[in-house]
């Protein structure tokens, strides 16, 4: 049974489509992490405008 599973895993990882999917997922995760680092954090906006927000 173990040999069957190893054989099927070997077949999956030999396909180009599998590697393209893995690379696509990694690139997507990296893009989301970069976007998260450069996005404005809600606490910064709230701290900067708290006096103006209180007067309104």
N, C-alpha and C positions, 0 to 999 in steps of 0.2 A: 504494500500500500504506500509506503514511504517513497519507494522508487517511482511509483506512478505520479505522485505529487511533485517530486523533483523534476521528472520529465516534463510535466505540464508547465511548471514554472520556467524551465529552460526554453520551452516553445514561446511562452509569452514574452520573455525578455529578449528574444531574438528578433522580434518584430520592430520595424521602424516606427510604426504607429504608437506603440507603447512608450518608446523613448520620447517621441514628440509630445505625447500627453504629459509625461512626467516633467519635461522641460517647460511646457506651457504652464503647468501648475506652479512650478517654482518661480517662474518669471512673474506670474500674477501675484503671488504672495509677496515678492520683493517690491513690486510696484505699489501694492497696498501699504506696505510698511513705510516706504518712502513718502507716499502721500500723507500718511498719518503723522509722520514727523514734521512735515512742512505745513500742515493745516493749523488753523487758529484753534487754540484750546478754549473751551467755554469758560473756564475759570479765569483766563487772562482777560477776556472781554468783560466779564462780570466785575472783576477787580478794578479795571480801568474806568468803568463808567458808573460806579455805584453811587457817587454823589449826584450825578446828573439824573440817574434813574430815581433817586429819592425825591428830588425837587419836582419831578413831573408828577 
